[in-house]
Amino acid sequence: MRYLVKGTQMKEIDRFTITQVGIPSLVLMERAALAVAEEADRAAGPGGRILAAAGLGNNGADAVAAARMLKEKGHPAAVILVGDRERGTEELKLQLSIAERLGVTVEQFGDFIPGGCEVLIDGVFGVGLNRPVTGRYEEFLRFLSEIKAGTVVAVDVPSGISSDTGSLLGPALRADVTVTFGYEKLGTAVYPGKDYRGRLVVADAGFPAEAAEKAGVSAFTFGREDLSRLPARPAYSNKGTFGKVLVVGGRKNMAGAAYLAALAAYRTGAGLVKILTPEENREILQTLLPEAVLIPYREEALLEEGGLTQEEVEGLCREASVVVLGPGLGRDEGAVKLVRAVLSAACSPLVLDADGLNIVAEEEDLTRYFTENIVVTPHVLEMARLLHTSVKEVQKDIAGTAAGYADRYGITCVLKDAATVVAGKDGSLYVNSSGCSAMAKGGAGDVLSGVIGALLAQGMEEPEAAALGAYIHGLAGETAAARLGGRAVLARDLADSLEGLA
């Protein structure tokens, strides 16, 4: 597990390290600049030309210090500065003076004649950028984007990217490599910020672990070492040991979604999977997944005398360790009745997905059944429907949107995107770092709901099951893509690729 920090938290980490621990600012700066210089040196090759673009803050000072180090390594190095240097930080003024004494050319934007370079160091804005870039600075970023640079190395975050939300705050400068200090920034873990960062290098700048604790850092992401969090499989066990998953889904001619959720639940270790689905789906589901227990019902008699009753729904929910509600369910009157019946009856953890979410968006009174054991798994369009807003508005701050919805109802929210965010009922915030574009296929979300359901059935708490489920789901996508290529992966390949992971 590794932490992700916001800009305000990083400033607090910096302040605590300097004022409370006593590590001088210039010591931290030299370590940061050395990490940038090492990456730039590697990219430039012997004698490659270096151009460092610097703003007036300490991010600019880092870039100037790196240019000075690279000059000492034998690279032709120059600094192009935007803004009045007398208005810069004291660290920037000092670094400029040192660099000039060592022969580094410093020129002002407007006087500088553009040309090519092997490496452009982007030190214009750091983690403090929190408003749109306009005026002279906007011109500067556009100017830099037109320079023919072999490699762009960003200092901490690419300029023009919000370190908190990942949103574009102007004509952002796309980096090939981002060297960030101490901790990865939340804004480069989500899109579009992640798309601008290039290869990420997290350098040790000397911040003590206590500083992150004092700053209240809680957002995190997983790595392969976190697969150890998966529930144990004791030798003395039976199918009941590993939980019972009830999948409620699959309207007529929509059996695939229920199948994928059920298959994924089995692949992730659930002991028993039942599927509550219309009679028309019996034959295909029995053929596709004979291991599942089918509970067919007649759609024309749903929740009516002679058909599936409310009491039977309540009994099925009581027997289940977890309910997965919504895959392929449809949105007609019968589906609405079934969602209401299950939400009102479920007393165990419940994963609400797909059409279940769309129905809740249309029938908002259903949220009164939301309890702390609910996990919702919307993609950005479904979240926009739930919030009655636009997809664009949701995408402005993926992490903030997920956290706000989770907090409103005291539930766990899995907001699916290219970098999925899980906001826990406990206030935790997870950003998924696994997965690839091969997963952008119909049915992938159904697989995820089955994975999360199986982890809940095996006893994991909702926030951890959702976060770990998103992580292994993404790993399965990477595995499938490596085997089949980026275009040929199907949702069932994701479920099959859980082998060896879950």
C-alpha angles and dihedrals in degrees: 000000000000130000128244119207136201122227094255090050091050090053090052091049089052093047094047092048092051103038104029103029094033102229105147118243092236091056090055090045094052091051091048093047091049091056090051092046092052092055092044092048091052092049096044098052123207111342095350117164117255126203118186117198110204136190124197098267134079089275086065090047089055090053093049092049090050091051090052091051091049091050087056089053091058102265122134099243133186135174124217112198128199118205135015108316090211088066092054126104119277089250091055092050091050094048091049091052093049092047093050092049088055094052102264111148113234117194134174122242105258093037094057118100108216122234139149127288137181093232132021113196110208109212100145101111132012135188093308097074107115106150137054116287111242142160121012093358092053089052090049094053091049089049092051092049089060095052112107101238124167091212133010114210114193121208109229096322132008109264113258095032123111108237089208104047107013090235123143112256095182141327092336119207111238112226130208090201130017117199108199126182130238098334139021112258119241091229093061093048093062132050139303088016092054090056091057099046100071114193110001123223117187106202126198104241095173103265111154119233089241090066092063091049091051090049092055096239109180107149114102147163134212135243131193091276087069092068083087086076091071113114115270121251105221117205093229098065147108135203090279090059091067098045140248121267121201113200113198108193150082115099119202109306090009102086094126097078094052090047093052094048092048094046091050091049090055092044089052093055109268112156097219134010125197125188121208103200142139119286091248090068096054099094098044094046093046088052096045098041114014090169091071123087109234123214104187124191135185111251093211090058099040110150091351134110111288093022139066107325133208089245091056091050090051091050092051091049092050091053094049124089088206137001124218106201127189116023108141091343098137126220104254126120093274092053091051090052092049094048090050091048094050097043091051092047104040115105097165126067113300130201110208112200145160114341090011087065093044090053091050089050089056096038103042094175087074089075088077086078091058112119133171092271093064120109115191119197109192125163115221095273092050090048090051088054092049091051095037091233138107129283088238090058092050091049093054089078114006094174094046092048093052092045092049094052093046091050093047093060102021092242138118116264124200106193106194119216137129083290104031118214124210117198110191129215085239093061095259120140122206125185115197117232100181131082138060142225091271086078093065093105135113112273097029090110091052089056090052092052090053092049093051091044092054093050090050090048089055091057107266120144116252100253095047094043090052094047096044090043091055090048098051090041088058092046089052088054092052090049093049092047092051089053101039106021130250096288106041101058116119127193092255088056087060091054092046091048090061085083108113093014104067 
